[in-house]
Amino acid sequence: MKINLPSPNFDFTPNDSKFIAGIRPYREETYRLEKEQINEKLIIHNYGHGGAGVTLSWGCALEVEDLLVGLDSYTNKTNIAIMGCGIMGLTVAIRLLHLGHHVSIYTKKTPPGTTSDVAGGQWNPSTVSFEEKDIERFHRILRRSFRMFESQIGDEYGVSRRTNYVRNNKGSFELVPKDIIPEPKYYSRLPFEGHDMEGYSYETLLIEPYIFLKRLLDEVVRNTITGRSKLIEKTFLNVQDVLDLPEEIVINCSGYGAKAIFNDEKMKPIKGQLALLKAQDLPYLYSGHGYIFPRRDYMVLGGTFEEDIDDPTPEDDACIEIINFHKESFDPKKQHKLPELEERFITDRIL
C-alpha cells in the first residue's frame, strides 16, 4: 500500500504571501574565521559562510570564543565590539554576554532587516566553501553548532526536528559527520502522490529565523538596561572606520559587507529569491531543485542560486516561476516531465 504525505498548496494569495530576496555572503576557497592585528586593534573575522550562516552560527561563535581565550583584555572583560547584527553577530554577542563580558554591536540594520532574516532556516551546510586541511575544524564547528541548536528545540527559539525528503543524496548533507546527520533512508518511491521517482530522507533541524533572531535580539536588548550591551547604528565604509572604534577587540561579523570594508576580493554575492506562501501544517521539508520549508510564519519556496548579483530586490516573475516549478513537480500528470522542468528552471545552478 502506498502512503502519501499531504501535498503543499501552492496558491499565491497577495494578502497571505510575498516575495523576498537576499544576498548570500559567499567566500571563495573558505569562510574566514581568524585573528588579524591591525595597529592596536585585534580583529577576529567571522564571515563568508555563504548559505550556511544559520547552520554554522553557534559553532563559529564558540570558535570565536576559543580564539579570545588567553588574551589579557578578554580575560579582564574589556568591552568587545561586534560588527553586524545578523545571526553570526548575535550568536557571538550572546556567548560573550553569558560569559560576563560587555558587548557593543555596531550595525546598519537589526532583525527583521538583516540578510539572516531571509534565510530558509534548514540546518544544512549549503553553499559554503572550506579547505580540505580545515576539515577537522569544519566538522567541529558543525558538531558544536548542531548540539547547541538541539539544546534549544522548542517554541522559544523556533527550533524543531524535521525530516527532509530529497531526490538524491549527493548534496550538502554529505559534508556532515554521520554522528550528527545519520545516513539517509532510501525510498524506491518518495511518499508523495504522483512521485514515482526514488529518493531519500535525512533527519535534520529547522530553525525559524523570525523566531530565533528575535529571541537573540531580545536578550541583547534586555542587557542594554543594565549597561552590559549596546546597539549602535553605524555604517562601515572602510577599515579606518573599524580602527576608529573605541574597543580594543572587534569581532567582524559583517557578512558580505566585508568585501568593501576589508577589500576582500574573495567575497562573492549569490542572490537567492524566495516565495513565501500561506503557512501550512506539513510535517516535512522537501528538496530537489529548490526547496520547500513549511514554517509557522510561511511556507518558504526557494533555493535559487544567482552568482555575482548583489541586488537584493525580489523579482516577481522569478518568484512566480519558483512557485510554478514546485507546483508542477507535485503534479502527477507532469512527473515524467520533471527533468525538463529542472532544465528550464530560472538559474543554471539550484541548491
C-alpha positions in Angstrom: 0.0 0.0 0.0 1.4 3.4 -1.0 1.5 6.0 1.8 1.2 9.6 0.6 2.2 12.6 2.8 0.0 15.6 2.3 1.0 17.8 -0.7 1.5 21.5 -0.4 -1.0 24.1 -1.6 0.8 26.4 -4.0 -1.9 29.0 -4.4 -0.5 32.5 -4.3 -2.7 35.0 -2.4 -1.3 38.6 -2.1 -2.8 39.1 1.4 -1.0 36.0 2.8 2.0 35.7 0.5 5.0 37.8 -0.5 8.3 37.7 -2.4 11.7 38.4 -0.9 15.4 38.1 -1.8 18.7 38.1 -0.1 22.4 38.0 -0.9 24.4 35.0 0.4 27.8 36.2 1.7 29.8 33.5 -0.1 33.6 33.5 0.1 35.8 31.6 -2.3 38.1 28.9 -1.0 37.0 29.1 2.6 34.9 31.1 5.1 37.1 33.5 7.2 37.5 32.7 10.9 40.8 34.0 12.2 42.6 36.8 14.1 44.2 39.8 12.5 46.2 42.5 14.3 45.9 46.0 12.7 47.8 48.6 14.6 46.5 48.4 18.2 43.3 46.7 17.2 42.7 43.0 17.4 40.1 41.9 14.8 38.6 38.5 14.8 37.0 37.8 11.4 33.8 35.6 11.3 32.2 35.9 7.9 31.9 34.4 4.4 29.6 31.5 5.3 27.5 31.6 2.1 24.1 30.0 2.6 25.2 28.2 5.8 25.2 31.1 8.2 22.3 29.7 10.3 23.9 26.2 10.3 27.3 27.3 11.4 26.4 30.2 13.6 26.7 28.7 17.1 29.8 26.6 16.2 31.5 29.7 14.8 30.6 31.7 17.9 32.3 29.1 20.1 35.4 29.2 17.8 35.5 33.0 18.3 35.4 32.4 22.0 38.3 30.0 21.7 40.3 32.5 19.7 39.9 35.0 22.5 41.0 32.7 25.3 44.3 33.8 26.9 44.1 37.4 25.8 44.6 39.8 28.8 42.0 42.2 27.6 39.5 39.4 27.1 40.2 37.9 30.5 39.7 41.3 32.1 36.3 41.5 30.5 37.0 44.6 28.3 34.1 45.8 26.3 34.1 44.0 22.9 32.8 45.4 19.7 30.8 43.3 17.2 30.2 44.4 13.6 26.9 43.2 12.4 23.6 42.1 13.9 22.7 39.1 11.8 22.9 35.5 13.1 26.7 35.5 13.2 26.9 38.7 15.2 24.0 37.8 17.6 25.3 34.4 18.4 28.7 35.8 19.2 27.1 38.5 21.3 25.0 36.0 23.3 28.0 33.8 24.0 30.1 36.8 25.3 27.2 38.1 27.4 26.7 34.7 29.0 30.4 34.7 29.9 30.1 38.1 31.7 31.5 40.4 29.0 30.2 43.7 27.8 29.4 44.0 24.1 28.7 46.8 21.7 27.0 45.8 18.5 27.6 48.2 15.6 25.2 47.7 12.8 23.3 49.3 10.0 20.3 47.0 10.4 18.8 44.8 13.1 16.3 41.9 12.8 14.0 41.7 10.9 16.0 43.7 8.5 19.2 41.6 8.1 20.3 39.1 5.5 19.9 36.4 8.1 16.1 37.1 8.2 15.9 36.0 4.6 17.3 32.5 5.3 15.2 29.4 4.7 16.4 28.0 8.1 17.2 24.4 7.4 20.2 23.0 9.3 22.4 22.1 6.3 25.9 23.4 5.4 24.8 24.6 1.9 26.8 27.0 -0.3 29.9 27.2 1.9 33.5 26.5 1.0 36.3 25.3 3.2 39.8 24.0 2.7 40.4 20.2 3.0 43.2 20.9 5.5 40.5 22.6 7.6 38.1 19.6 7.6 38.7 18.8 11.3 37.7 22.3 12.4 34.8 22.4 10.0 33.4 19.2 11.5 34.0 20.5 15.0 32.0 23.7 14.1 29.2 21.6 12.7 29.0 19.3 15.7 29.1 22.2 18.2 26.5 24.2 16.3 24.1 21.3 15.9 24.3 20.4 19.6 23.6 24.0 20.6 20.5 24.1 18.4 19.5 20.7 19.7 19.5 22.2 23.2 17.2 24.9 22.0 14.5 22.8 20.4 11.1 24.2 21.3 8.9 27.2 20.7 11.1 29.7 22.5 13.8 29.6 19.9 11.8 28.3 17.0 13.9 25.1 16.6 12.4 21.7 15.7 13.4 18.3 14.4 12.3 17.8 10.7 12.6 15.1 8.0 13.8 16.4 4.7 12.9 14.3 1.6 15.3 14.7 -1.2 15.6 13.2 -4.7 19.3 12.4 -4.4 21.9 12.0 -1.6 24.8 13.9 -3.2 24.1 17.3 -1.6 25.5 19.3 1.3 24.3 16.7 3.9 27.2 14.5 2.8 29.6 17.0 4.3 28.2 16.4 7.8 29.6 13.8 10.2 27.3 10.8 10.5 27.0 11.1 14.2 25.0 14.4 13.6 23.1 13.5 10.5 22.9 9.7 10.0 23.0 8.0 6.6 19.8 8.8 4.7 16.9 6.4 4.4 16.3 5.2 0.9 12.9 5.1 -0.8 12.2 3.3 -4.0 9.3 5.8 -4.3 9.2 9.1 -2.4 6.0 9.2 -0.3 4.1 11.9 -2.2 1.2 11.5 -4.6 2.5 11.3 -8.1 6.1 10.9 -7.1 7.2 7.7 -8.8 10.9 8.5 -8.6 13.2 7.2 -5.9 14.7 9.3 -3.2 16.0 9.7 0.3 15.2 11.3 3.6 17.5 13.0 6.2 16.7 13.8 9.8 17.7 17.4 10.5 16.6 20.6 12.2 14.6 23.6 11.1 15.5 27.0 12.7 12.8 29.6 12.0 14.7 32.9 11.6 11.9 35.3 12.6 11.6 33.5 16.0 15.2 32.7 16.6 16.7 36.1 15.7 14.0 37.9 17.7 14.8 35.7 20.7 18.5 36.6 20.5 17.9 40.3 19.8 15.5 40.5 22.8 18.2 39.1 25.0 20.7 41.7 23.8 18.1 44.5 24.3 17.4 43.3 27.9 21.1 43.6 28.6 21.1 47.2 27.4 19.1 48.1 30.6 22.0 47.0 32.8 24.6 48.6 30.5 26.2 45.2 29.6 25.3 45.6 25.9 24.8 48.4 23.4 23.2 48.6 20.0 24.8 51.4 18.0 23.6 52.3 14.5 26.7 52.6 12.2 27.7 52.0 8.6 31.3 50.9 8.0 32.8 52.2 4.7 36.4 51.1 5.1 38.9 49.6 7.6 39.6 53.0 9.1 36.1 53.2 10.3 36.8 49.9 12.2 40.1 51.2 13.6 38.3 54.3 14.9 36.1 52.2 17.2 36.9 52.7 20.9 37.1 49.0 21.7 40.4 47.1 21.7 38.8 43.9 20.3 36.5 43.8 17.3 34.6 40.7 16.1 33.9 41.2 12.4 30.5 39.6 11.5 29.8 42.0 8.6 29.0 39.3 6.1 29.0 40.5 2.5 29.9 44.0 3.8 33.5 42.7 4.5 34.2 42.8 0.7 34.2 46.6 0.7 35.3 47.2 4.3 38.4 44.9 4.2 38.9 44.8 0.4 38.2 41.1 0.5 38.0 40.1 -3.2 37.2 36.5 -2.3 33.8 37.6 -1.3 31.1 36.9 -4.0 27.4 37.7 -3.9 25.0 34.9 -4.5 21.4 36.1 -4.8 18.6 33.8 -3.5 14.9 34.6 -4.2 12.1 33.2 -2.0 8.3 32.9 -2.5 6.6 33.0 0.9 3.1 31.4 0.7 0.5 31.0 3.4 1.6 28.9 6.3 0.7 25.2 6.1 0.9 22.4 8.7 3.1 20.0 6.7 5.3 17.6 8.7 8.3 17.6 6.4 10.9 19.5 4.4 11.3 18.9 0.7 14.3 19.4 -1.5 15.1 18.7 -5.1 15.9 21.5 -7.4 15.0 24.2 -4.9 13.3 23.6 -1.6 10.0 23.8 0.4 10.2 24.6 4.1 6.9 24.7 5.9 7.3 27.1 8.9 4.9 28.8 11.3 5.0 32.1 9.5 5.1 31.0 5.9 5.7 28.0 3.6 9.0 29.0 2.1 9.8 28.1 -1.5 13.3 28.9 -2.8 16.8 27.6 -3.5 17.8 29.8 -6.4 21.5 30.5 -6.9 22.3 33.6 -8.9 26.0 34.3 -8.9 27.6 37.8 -8.9 24.3 39.6 -8.3 24.3 41.9 -5.3 20.8 43.5 -5.8 18.5 42.1 -3.1 15.3 43.3 -4.9 12.9 40.3 -5.5 11.7 39.8 -9.0 8.0 38.9 -9.3 8.5 36.9 -12.5 11.3 34.8 -11.0 9.4 34.2 -7.8 6.2 33.2 -9.7 8.4 30.7 -11.7 9.6 29.3 -8.4 6.0 28.6 -7.4 5.1 27.1 -10.7 8.1 24.9 -10.7 7.3 23.4 -7.4 3.6 23.2 -8.2 4.3 21.3 -11.4 6.9 19.0 -9.7 4.0 17.8 -7.4 1.5 17.4 -10.3 1.1 13.6 -11.0 0.4 14.4 -14.7 3.8 16.1 -15.1 6.1 13.8 -13.1 7.5 12.4 -16.3 8.5 15.9 -17.3 10.5 16.6 -14.2 13.9 16.6 -15.9 12.6 19.0 -18.4 11.2 21.2 -15.7 14.5 21.3 -13.9 16.3 22.3 -17.1 14.1 25.3 -17.7 14.2 26.5 -14.0 15.3 30.1 -13.7 19.0 29.6 -12.8 21.8 27.4 -14.0 22.5 26.1 -10.6 20.0 25.3 -7.9 20.6 24.1 -4.4 
